Amino acid sequence: MSDLGYVLCAIGAWIHALVKYRSLRKAPPERKAPIRAIIVGSALGGAPMLLGATVIALPLNRVTGIANLTVLLGWCLALAFLCASQVMLLYWHHSDRAWPQARRLMIIYGLVICGMVALFAVSPELENRHRGFTALAAGVPVLVAMLVLYFTTYLLGAANLVRLCWIWASEITDRIWLRRGFRIAATGMVFAAAYGAVCLFAVIGGLVNPALRQWSVNAPAIAGLGVPLVLLGYSIPRWGPPLSAAWTALRQFRRGLRDYRRLRPLWQALAPVNPAMIHTPDSLAERLSMDFRLFWRVIEINDWLHQLRTYQDPAVVVAIEHRARETGHSGNDLAALSEAAQIKAALARRQRGQRSDVAITDVAVAADAHHAFASERRRLVMIADALTDPLVDATLRDVEVSGTATST
C-alpha cells in the first residue's frame, strides 16, 4: 500500500471514531460499552495506519533519535486494535457477561505489548529501516523472540476475529447491514491473518534458511488488501441503512416516472374535457417532486373521467367484453380494455354532443397495492396502456357500424 493509502485509511478510521462518538452521546446506557470499544478500536486502528506511511515514520524516528521506534509503536497499536475489536464483539454479543472475558483479553495483550517493548529495549540498535525491518530483525536472536511473540499474537487475534464475526453474523436476522458489516470485516481480517502467518513463517523459517526472511518484505501488502474491507465492515452498519433508503427512493422515483409517462396518452386525450382543471405547481420543489406530479395527474384524470360519465355508451361495454373474451382476455386486462373503450367512445360522443341516459359504473381493476392511491394509479396506468390497443379501436368501429345500420 502506498503512503497515501495508509494516510487515507487512518483518516477514515478516525472519522468513523468521531461518528461513533456522536452516537455514544445519544446511546442508552446498556449500549455504551460496545460503542466505546468501537471508538477505541477505530482510534487505535488509525494510528498504525498512519505510522505505516514512511513519510510519517522515518521523520518521527529521526526526531526521537530511536531507530525503528515507529515500527514497535505501530505493532503495539495494532495489537491494541485487535484487542479492542474482540472486546467490542464480546460486548455486542453478550454485554451482561462480557467483562471477565474482556479483562482477560486486555491483560493478555497488555503483557504481550510489555514483553515486546522489553525485548526491543534490550536489543542492539539496527539500521533505521521501515519497510524491511522484519527481515532485518529476524537475524537478531533477541528480536526474533519479539517477532515471534508479535506475529503469533497478531495471527491468533485476527483469526479469532474472523471466527467471531462470521459465526455471530449468522445470528443477526433483523439488521441486515450489521450482518453484512460483520462478514465484510471477517473477510478483511482473513488478509490480516494471512499477513501474520506469512511473517511468522518467514521469521521461523529464516532460522533455517535466511532467504525466507525476504517473504516478510512484501507481506504488509497482504494486510493492506484487508484494511479497506475492515474499515468498510466496521462503518457500513452506520451508512448502509441510509444507502438502502436512497436506493429505495430512487427505485420509487423511477417507477413513478415510468407511470407518469405511461399515463401521458390518457391525460392528453382527456385534457380537452376541461383544461382549467390542470393543476399548476406552485414551487420548484413541487415541479421536481415526481410523487406530487403523479398525484395531480391521477386526480386530474379521475376528475375528467367523472365528467365523461354522461357520455358513456352501454353498447360499447357489451361489445368490448364480448370481443375481449373471444381473444382470451380476462381479469384486469378485460377491465382495462372495457374502460379504455368506454373512454374513447365517451370522448367521441362528447364531441358530437350525444349524452347517455345511463351512467356506467367504472369496472374496478384489482391491485396488490396496500395504499388506495397506489391501487388507483395502477388502474389508470392499465387503462392508459389499453387505450392504444387495436382491439379497442376495432370494437368501436364495429359499434359505430352497428349503430349506423340500426339507425337506418
N, C-alpha and C positions, 0 to 999 in steps of 0.2 A: 504494500500500500504506500502511496506517495505521502509526502509530508502534508500536502493539502487535504488528502483523505483523512489522515489522523486528526488534523485540526477540526475538520467538519464533523467527524464523529464525536469528538469531545464536545463541541458546541451543541450538537444535537442531544447528547446525553444530559448536559446541564440545562438546556431548555426544558427537557422532559422533567427534570427535577424541580424546576421553578413552577411548571404547570401543576405537578402533583402537590407542591406546597400550597397552592391556592385551594386545591381540593381538600387538603388536610384541614384547613381552617373551617371548612363547611361540613366536614365528615362527622358522623355520630361517634361517640367515644369508643364503641366496640369496633369501629373500622379504622381507627387512627394508627394502631400498631402496624398493620401491613403497609399502610401508606407511608409511614415513617421509614420502614425498611426499603420501600421503593425509592424514596428520596435519597436515602443514604447510598443505596446501590447505584443509582444513576449518577450521583455526585462522584462516587468512588470510581465508577466505570469511565467517566470522562477524563479523570486525571491521568491514568496510564496511557490513554489515547493521546493526550496532549504531549506527554513525555516520550511517546513513541516517535515524534517528529524530531529529526536530527537538528532542525533549525532552533528547536527549543532545548533539546537535551544537551548538546555539546557546549553551547554558551553557558548553560547552568553548571555544568561540570567545571568549566574554567573559572566561573565566579566563585564557586565554593572551594575550589582547589582540591577536590576529591575526585579522582578518576573513576568513571563509571558509576558515580553515585545515582544518576537518574535511572540507570538500569535496575539497581536494587530498589529504589523508591517506586519505580513503575511496577515491579514484580510484587512488592508488598501491597500496593494499592489494588493490583489485580486479584490477589488472594482475598483482600478485604471485600472486593466486589463480589467474588464468588460466595463468600460467607454471607454477605448481606442479601444476595439473591436467594439463597437457600432459606434464610430466616424469613424473608418475605413470603415464600411459598408455604412455609410452615404456619405462619400466622394467617395466611389466606385460607388454608385448608382446615385447620383446627386451632383457632386462636385461643380457645379456652385451655388447651394443654400444650401450647407451643413453646412456652418459656423454658422448661427444662431442656428440651432439645436445642433451642436457640442458644441457651447459655453454654451447653456442651460444645456446640459448633464454634462459638466465639472464643472459648478457652483453647480449643484445639488450634484454630487458625492463629490466635494470638501467640501461642507457643511456637508454632512454625515460623512466624514472622520474626520473633525474638531469636530463634535459632539461626535464621538466615542472616540477620543483622550481626550476630556474634561471629559467625563464620566469615562474613565479609570483612569484619573489623580486624580479624587476626590474619587475614590472607595477605600475601605480598601484593604490592601495587602493580597493576598491569597497565598496558597501553590504553589510552583513552579511546576505546573503540565501541561505538554504539550498536551497529548492526551485527557485527561478528563477535560479540562478547562471549556468547555461549561456547563457540568453537575455540576461542582463545582460553577461556577459563577451564575448559574440560581437560586441559593439560596440567592443571594445578591441583594437587590432592585435596587441599582444604576447600577449594571452590567446587571441586567435584561433589563433595558432600552437600554443599549448599544447592548445587544444581539438581542433584537427585532429590533432595528434600523438597525443593520448589516444584519441579515438574511432576513429581509423584502426587503432591497435594493438589496441584493445578488439574492434573488429569482426573483424579478421583472426584474433585469438586465439580468439574464440567460434566463428567459422566453422570454424577448424581443429579445435576440439574436437568440433563436430558431425560433421565428416568422419571423424575418427579413431574416435569412439565408435560411429558407425553401421557403418563398414566392418569394424572389428575385432570388433564384436558378432557378425557373421555367421560368424566363425572359431571361436566358442565353441560346442562341441557337448555337453560333459559337465557344464556348470554353468549350468543354465537361469536361475537367479536373477541370476547375474552378467551374462548376456546381456540379460536384461530391464533390469537396472540401467543398462547402457550405453545402451540405446535410450531409456530414460526420461530419462537425463541429456542425451542428444543432443537430445531434444525440448525440454527446458528451455533448453538453450543456443541453440536457434533463437530463442527470445524475447530472449535476451541479445544475439544478433547483430542482431535487428531493432531493438532499442533503440539499439545503436551506429550502425546505418545511418540511423535517423531523426534522431538527434542530429547526425551528420556532415552529413547533408543540410541540417538546419536551420542549422548554422554556416556552411557554404559557401554555401548558398542565401541566407542572411541578408546576405551581402556584396552581393548584387544587389537583394534585396527584404527589408528589415528585418522585415517581417511574418512571414516564415518562421521567424524565431528563436523564435517562440512555440510552434512544434512541439516544442521540447525541454522545455517546461514539464511536459507530461503524459507524455513519453516514459519516465520511470522506471517508470510503471505497467506498461509493456510488459515491462520486465525483471522487475518484481515478480511477474508471472504465471509466469515460468520458475524463480524461486528455489525454491519448494517442490518442483518437479519435479527440479531438480538435486540438492537435498538428499535427496529420495527415491531418486533413481537411485544416488547415492553410498552410501547406507546400506542399501538393500534387499538387497544380497548378504549382509549380516550377519544380518538378521532375517527374510529371506524363507524360508530353509530351515526354521527352526522353525515358521513360519506354515504351510508345506506339511505339516509333520509333524502340527501341530494339526488341520488340515483333514482329513488322512487319518484321524487318531484319531477325529474327530467322525463321519466317514462310517462307520468301522468300528463305532462305538457305535450309530449309527442302524440299521445292518444287523443288529447283534446284538440291539438292542431289537425290531426287526421280527421276527426269527426267534424270539426269546423269546416274543413274543406269539402268533406262529403255532403254536408248539409247545404252547401252553396247553391247547387241547382234547384233544390226545393225552395230555398229562401228567395232566389231570384225569380222563380216562377210565381211565388205568392206576393212578392213586394208590391206589384201594381194594385193589389186589392185595397191597400191603404198605406201609401208611403209615409204618411205622417206619423205612423206608429213606430218607425225605425228609431231606435234609441241611439243618441249620440253620446260617446264617452265624455265625461266632464273633466278628466285629468289625464295626464300622460300615463300615470300608473294604471288607470282603467284601460287605456289603449293597449298597454303592454301585457295586461293580465289576460291569459287565454281563458281561464275559468270565468272571468267576468264577461268576456265577449261571447263565449259559448253559451253562458247562461241567458244573455239577452237574445241571442239568435234563437234559442229554443222558445223563449217567451214570445218573441215576435211571430214565429211560425205558428204557434198554437193560437195566438190571437187572430191571425189571418184565417186559419182553418175554422175557427169558430164563426167568423163572418161568412164563410162559404157554405155553412150547413143548409141554408135555404135554397142552394142551387144544386144540391145533390140529386142524382137520378137513380131511383131504385133498380131500374133495369140494368144499370152498369154492375151493381153488386152481384146480381144473379148471373150475368154473363161472364164476368171475370172469374167468379168462383167455379163455374162450370168448366171454363176453358183451362184454368189453372190446375184443377183436379185431373183433367184429362192428360195434362203434361207432367203429372207426378208431383206437383207442389202441394205442400200441406203445412200445417202449424204456422210458425212465424212467417215463413215465406208467403204462404197463402194470404195471411192477414195483411202483410205489407203490400202485396200486389193489389189486393182489394182496395186498400186506402189510396194507393197511388192512382189507380184507375178512377176512383171517386173524385180525387183532387183535380185530375186533368179534365174530367167531364164537367166538374163544377166550374172550373175556370172558363171553359168554352161556353157553358150555359150563361155564365155571368156576362160574358161579352155580348151574348145575344139577348140578354135581359130576360131569360127564361127561369123563373123561380119555381121551386118544387113545393108541393103541398105537404110533403113528408120529410122531416129531418131525420137522417140516418145516424144512428149512434156509431161512433168510431169503434172499430174492432181492436181490442187491446192486444198488443204484442207481448208475449211473455218475455221476461228477462230474469237473469240470475242476480242482478244487482240488488243490494240491500237498501239503496237510497232511492227515493221516489224520483228525484231529478235524473239520476243515472238511468233509471228504467225508462223514463220518458225520452231521454236523449237517445238511447239505443233504439227505441221505437221509431223516432223520426229519422234516424240515420238509415234504418232499414227501408223506410218509405222513400227516402231520397234516392237510395240505390235502385229501388224498384221503379222509380219514376222513368228511368231510361230503358226499362226492359221492353223489348219488341212485343212481348205478349200483351202489354198494356195498350200499346198503340193499335195492335191488331184487333183487340177486343172492342176498343172504342170505335174503330171503323165499322165493325160488324153491327154494333148497337146503332150507329148512325144510319147505316144502310137499312137495318131492320125498322128503325123509326120512320125513315123516309117512305119505305114501302107500305107501312101501316097507315101513314097519313094520306097516301094516295089511294 
